[in-house]
Amino acid sequence: MKQNPRDPSPTPLAACNVDIDREFVRCGGGSRRHVRVSLQATAAPAGTARSPLRIAFVVDRSGSMSGEPLTLAGRAVCEAVALLDADDTFALLAFDDACQVATAAGPASEDRKREALALCRALAPGGSTNLAGGWAEGCAQVAVGAAGALARVLVLTDGQANVGETRPTALCEHARALRRKGVATSCLGLGEGFNESLLGAMADAGGGRFYFAARPEELIEHMRAEVLEGLDVVGRGLAVELRPHDRGRVAVLGGLPSEWTGSALRVELGDVVARQNLDAVFSVLLPAGSMGETRAFDVTVVDADGRPCAPMQTVRFTYAPGDVVDRQPREIAVDRRVARLHANDARLAAVTMNREGRYAEARARLLAVAERVASYAGHDAGLGAIVRELRVGADEFGHALDEGVLKSAHSSAYFSTRSKTTRGRSSRDEDDII
């Protein structure tokens, strides 16, 4: 159900559509409705100079990276550095139980690119995995720079953080604090030994991106993607806020980073690149109300500096008789996205359960969501496909799965929830968010 913009002013950064699944709610309260906010970032105007990129490549050189992984990691850094211009800045760091600054932050000149090539070829495996130490030093390298530069740190690891700070809550809080200071954290996990939940959470908190490389040869592709998207950023720190006029309990689906500001639920979407498609879906629980009364919620999109990025829009829900509530049409596009997000949550939970040997619980979790979606799917092909996928997944997760399958399942669900392609790239133009 389309909602009309309240403010007709031009959109400076993003086109924004706001849809609700259903308009009418029960007078007795307890009706749950969904608000989908879909954005498409604009392209930078012709002739617009991009912001310089300050990026630190932080490479795990612990013992498990020995051989092809470390060799290809070095090649990946070199190919990524080759994409930078002289106005950009890069640093290269390698860590095991200690951190080595192979080359400090400096301009991406041709001489320094050649120096980086030699340094990458010289990377040698070491001992344990002090991820926090290497990451912190990488952040320090890019934290101070020219005004207006885009600061990013990309951490590549194939193992578990086992030296230094290892608590996920502490690492994520540090990533969140760095994001507020203008330093984004992206994480690239290689193989089957790393902690995907930790790296994904750090990337979320840090306003960056998470990548999964099942094989070492994929490192080059992902490293290049991080730089190319950094060079194409048109908006920093985008956030969507849903603000109740009066009452109504609000939550965001899919576990996106969010906080209650005191008057609105704010969902962080991070930096956006030109023509990127992304969305946030809110769940609203309506209290009791009188017949014909409405409950209104404002939707705003702002950047890291609090500047509006799209016209504010308002959605309204109306209290109606039960038969009207029961007969009202559903907005299928919103239903599909809500179902997909619930399916993603179930798959992420099933990964954890399967890994812990809780096969029956994993199966039951997926089947429960399948039946919930089936209850309102009707004859819609898209919803039917999600139901079938969940039922097949239930049979699959009801037995022990190898780590590679679990990593792939986790990454697929994570990317879908965050409006990414199956490879973890930003969805653009013709790409659908499903």
N, C-alpha and C positions, 0 to 999 in steps of 0.2 A: 504494500500500500504506500504510494508516494506521498510525501509530505511537502508542502510548498515552502520555499524559502521565506523567512521573515524579513531578512535584510537583502535587498536587491543589488547591493553594491558589487563591483567586479571582484572576482577571485584572484588575489595576487599570486598565489602559489599552487593551489589545488582546486580541481573541480570536486564538489562534494554532493553525494546523493544520500538521503536519509530515508529508510524504509522501515515499516513496522509489519510484523506478521499478521496482527489483527487489531482492529480499532476498539471493539466493544468489550466491556468487562462486566463482571457480576457485581451487583450492589452489595452482596454480602462480604466482598473482599476475597482475597486469595487467588485472584487471576494473575497468571504469569504471562508477560508479553515480552517480545524481543524487538530491539532497535538495532538495525544494521547501518553503520556509517561507512560508506564506500568512498574512497578517495582516488583520484588520479592526479599525480603531480604534473605540473606543466613543464614544457621544455624551456630551457634558458633562452631568453631572447637572443636573436642573432647579434653577434658582436660583443656579447657579455663576457667579461673576463671571469674565469673560474677562480675559486679560492686556491691558493697554494696548498699542497698536501705535505704534511709532516708525518712520516710513517716510520715506525720501528718494527723490524722483523725480528721476532724473538723465537729462536729455534732450539728445540730440545736436542741435546747431543748426548743424552744418557746412553748407557750400554745397549739398550734395546733398539736404538736407532742405528746401530752399526751396519755398515754395508750399503745396500741399495737405498734404504730410506734416507740416510744422511746425505748420500750423493745426490739424490733427486731433490731433496730439500734445498741443497745449495743451488742447484740448477734453477729451481722454482724462484728463489730469491733473486737470482740474476735476471731471469726473464721479467720478473715484476719490476725490478729497478729500471730495466731498459725502457719501461713505459713512461717514466717520469721525465719532466722537463727540468731545465736548469733552475727554475724558480722553486722547485719542490725540494724537500729535504728528506733524507733517509738515514737510518741507523741500522746496524746489524749486530745482534747479540746472540750468544749461544750459552746454554745453561745445562749443567748436570746438577751436582750438589752445590756448585758455586756458579756464578754468572761471569762470563767473559764478554766485555764490550769489544767485539772484533773491529768495528769502526763506529766512532761516535757520530752523533747527528751532524750532518753537514749537507751542503748543496749537492743536488744530483747532477754534477758536472760529468763530462765524459771521462776525465781522469779518475774521479771517484768511482764511477761505474766499473772501470777497468780494475781498480783496486778491490772492489767488492767481489769481482769474479775470482781474483786470486785468493781472497780470503775464504770464499765459499768452497773452493777446491781444497783448501787446507783444513776444513772442519774435520775434527777427529772425535770419535766417541769417548765418553768418560764414564761417570759413575751413576749416582742416583738422580732423582728428579725433583729439584727445587723449583717448581713452577712459579710459586709466588715471588721468589727472589728474582728470577729472570724477568718476569712480567713487570715487577715494580721498577726495575732498572730501565726497562724499555719505556715505561711511562715517564720516568724522569728525563729521558733523552728528548722526548717530544713535547713535554709540558710547557717549556719556555720557548717561545718562537715569535715570529712576526705576527702582528695583529691581523686577525682575519684568517689565519691559516687553519686548515682542517687537520686536527691532530688525531692519529689513530695508532693503535698497537695491535699487531697480529701475532698471536701466540700459537706455535705449532708444536704439538706433542703427540706421542704415541703411547704414553703410559700414565700411571696414577701419580698424583702429587704425593710424595712420601718424605720430603725433607722441608723444613721451614713451616710456614703457615699452611695448613691443609684443611682447615675447617671451611666447608662450603659457605656457611652464613657469613663468616668473616671476609672471605674472598669476594663474595657478591656485594657486601656492603662497601668494600674498598672500591670495587668497580663502579658502584653507584656514585660514590663520592668523587671519583675521577671524572665520571661523565658530567657531573655538575660543574667541574672545573674546565670542561671542554675537551677532555681526552676520552675517546671512544675505545672500547676493547672488543676485538674480534678474536675468535678461537677456531683453530683448525685441528680436528682430531684425526689421527691416522691409524688404520688397522682395527684390531679388536681389543686392545688392552687399555685404552683410555676411558675416562669417566665421562660419558656423553651428557649425563644430567648436570654435572658440574660445569662443563664447558658451555653448554647451552644456557645455563643460568647466569654464568659470568657475562656472556655476550648480551643477554637480555638486560641485565643490570647495567652493563657498560654501554648500552646504546649501539652495539656493533652487530656483527653477524657471526653465525656458527656455520662451520663447514665440516663435512664428513668425507674423508678419503678412504675408501675401502682398500685401495691399492696405492703403493708409492707413486706410480706414474700419474695419479690424479692430483698430486700436489701442485704441479705446474699450473694446471687449469684453475684450481681454486686460488692460488696465490695471485695469478693474473686477474682473476675476477675481483678480488678484494681491492686491488689498485684501480682497476678500470671503473668500478663503482664509486670509489673514493674521488676519482677525477670527474665524475658526473653528478656529484651531489648538488641539488638545487635548494634544499631546505634542511635546516639543522634542528634536531630535537623536536620533531613534530609530536603533538599530543592532541588527543580528542577528549573533550570533557562533556559529561552528561549531567545536567543540573536540574533537579526537581524544583518546580515552582513552590510546591507545598509538601506533599508526602509521597512516599514510594521508596521501597528498598531496591537499591541498584547494585548490580554486580557485572563483571565482565567475563565473558566466556573464553576458554582456551588458555587461561593462566598468563595472559599478557601482563607486563609490569604495570601496576596501577597503585593509586593511593587516593584516599578521601581527603579533599582539601579543606573540608569544613562546610562547603556548600555544593560540591560536585565530585563525581568520581572521575579522576583523571587517568587516562590510559596512555602510556608512553609508546610511541611508534618508532622513535629513533630518527636518524637522518634518512632523507628520501632522495632518490635519484630521478632524473628527468623521465617523465612519462610512466613512472612507477604506479602500479595498482596496489592498493592495500586497504584493509578494512579492520573495523573493530565491531564486535557484536555485544550489546548490553542485554542483560536480563533484568526485567523490571517486575517486582512483585507489588501489586496494587492493593491498598487497604480498602476497607468498606467505604461506600459512598452512596449518595442519593441518586435516584433515577434522573438521567439527563445531565448530571454533573460531569465535569471533565477534570482530568489530571494532566498537567502539562510539564514537559521537560525540554530544556534548551540544549542544543548541540552546538558546541563551538570547537574550532580547530585552531590551534596556536602553535607558534614555533618556540624555540628555546628561550627567546627573549620575551615571550608573552604576546607577540604581535599576531593579530588575526591572519589566518592563511586562507580562509574561505568565509562566505557569509554565514552568520548565525542562522540556525533553523530551529523550529519548535515543533515537537510532536505532541499529540493529544490523544488521550484515551477517554472513552465515554462510557458511563454506566448505563446499562440497558437491561431489559427483561431477559430472563434466561433463554427463552426461545430465540430471541434475536442474537444472543451471544452464540448459541449452538449452531445457528444457520449461516452465520457470517462467512464470507469467503476468506481463504487464507492466501497470503502472499507466498507463492511457491519458492521464489528465489531466496527469500529469507529463511523459509523452512529448510531448504537444502543446505544453506550455510550453517544454520544451527545444528542440523543433523550431522554435518561433517565435523563440526567442532566437538560435539559429544562423542562421535566415533573416534576422533583423534585422542581425546582424553582417555577413552577406554583402552585404546591401543597402547598408549604410554603406560597406563597402569598395568596392562597385561604383560608388557615387557618386563617390568619389575617383578611381577608375580612369577612369571615363567623362570626368570633367572634365579629366584629363591625357591624353586621347586613347587610352587603353589599352583599347579596346573589346573585343578578343578576350579579354583577361584578365578583364574585368568579366563577360563572358558565361560564361566557364569557371568563375569563382568561384561564380556563382549555380547553374549546372548541377551542380557538384560537391555542393553542399549539397542540391539537389533529389534527387540519386541517393542520398545518404546517408539522407535521411528516407524515401525510397521503399523502402529496404531493410528497414525495420521497420514501415512504415505499415500493411501488411495491407489490410483492408477498412475501416479507420477513415475516416469522412468528413472529420473535422477535419484529420488528417494528410494525406489526399489533397488537400484544398484548399490546404494549404501547398505541397505539391509542385507543383501546377498553377500557383500564384502565382509560384513561383520560376522555372519554365520560361518562363512568359510574360515575366517580368522579364528573363530571359536574352536573349530576342529583342529586347526594348526597349533594354536597356543595351548591346547589341552594336552600336549606332549612336550617333552624336552626339545628345545631348539638350540642350535649352535650360536655362538656369540655373534658371528657375522650376520646371521638372519635377524637377531635381536637389535643389533646396531642399525641395520637398514630400516627396520620397522620403526624404531624410535625416530630416526632422522626424517623419514617420510611424514610421520605425524607432526613432528615439530615444524617442518617446513610448511606444511599445509596450513597449520594454525596461524603462522606468521606471514601468510600471503606470499610464500616463496614458490618457485618452481621445484620440480622434483630434484634438481641439482643444487638447490639452495640459493638460486639467483633471485633477484627482484623481478616480480612479474611486471611485464610492460605491455602496453598497447593491446595487442590481440590476445595476450595470455589471460585466461580465465582464472578467477579465484574461486575454488570449489571447496 
